[in-house]
Amino acid sequence: PAAAPAAPAKPAPKIDKACPAGANVTMDLSAGEYIIKGSPDARLRVWWVTRNPADASKVDANADVSGNEARMAISGPDEGFLVTIEIPAASNPAVSLSAGKLTLELDARQGETA
C-alpha cells in the first residue's frame, strides 16, 4: 500500500518576537475569530488567514515588546478572518475584542481576560 501523504507543514508565523514568560500581554483585536494559546517557549507568535485571498492586504497587525510588557493590535477584513496567537507561559493576557469569536487555550498558570 502507498504511504499516506505527509501533513502540510505549519506556515511560518507572520509575527514572531521574543517575549518573556510572565509578561503582561495587552491585545486590541478587531472583529474576527481568534484562538489564543500558550507558546512552548518565550515567543509571541501570530498567524492569520483570510477566507478571500484578496482580503489579506486588509490585515494590519503589529506587536511590540518592552521589558515585561507586550502590546498587540490586529485588524482585518469584516468577514472570514481567523487569527491564531501564541503567548508565553504564565503570561497575563488582557484582551479587547470588538466583535467575533474568542477561543482561549491557556493553562491555569496563565492570567485572566478582561
N, C-alpha and C positions, 0 to 999 in steps of 0.2 A: 504494500500500500504506500501511496505517496505521503510524504510528510506534510503536516498542516502548515500553511503559510505562517511566517513569523508575525507577531503582533507589531503594528506600526510603532516606531519609536515616539516617545513623548516629545513634542516640539520644544525647542529652547524657549525659556521664559522671555517675555518682552521687556520685563523689568527684573533685574537680579542685583540686589545690593546687600552688602554686609549689614547686619543689624544684630545688636547684642540680645541674648536671651534676657527676658525680663523687661524689655523695652516697653514704653508706653507708645502704642501704635494707634494713631488717630486716622480714621478713614472717612472721607467725604465722597459718597458714591451716588451717582445719578441713577435714574431708573434703569433697571436691568435685572438679570439673575446672577447672584453672587454666591460662590462657595468659598468660605474661609476655613482653612485647615492649618494644622500645625506643620511647621517645616522640620525636616530631620536634622537641620543644622542651624547655625546662626546667620541665616539669609532671609531676606524678604524677597519673594518672587511673585510675579503676576503674569498670568496668561489670559488671553481673551480670544473669542471667536465671534463672528457676526454671521447670522443666517444668510444675509445677502453679502457676497464678497465686496460689492461696491460700497457698502457701508463701513468698511474697515477704515477708510480715510476720515470718518466722523469720530473716531475714538481719540480722546485726549487723556493721557494718563501720565502721572508723574509721582515720584516718591522721593522724599528727602529724609536722610537720617543724620542726626546730630547728637552725639553722645547717646543718652538713653531715651531719646525722643525720635519717633518716626512719624512722618505725616504723608498721607497719600490722598490724591484726588483723582477720580476716574469719572469720565463722562463719555457717552457714546450714543449710538442711534436709539430711537424710541422703541424699536421692536427687534427681537431676535439678537440680543446681546447677552452673552454668557461670559462671566469673568471668574477665574479661579485665583485665589490669593493664598499664599503660604506665609505665615508669620512664625518667628522663632518660639520655641518652647517657653512657657512661663511668661509670655507677653501679656500686657494689659491692653486689650483692644477696646477702642471706643468707635462705634460705627454710627454714621448718619447716612440713611438710605432714603432718597426722595420717594421712591415707589419701586415695587418689584418683589422679588423673592430673595430671601437670605437664608442660606443653609450654613450652620456652624458645625464644624467637625473638629472641635478642640477638646483636649483632655482637661481634667478637673484642675490642673495646676494653672491653666491659662485663665485670664481675667473674665470680667463680665462685659456685656454690651450695654450701651445706653441708647 
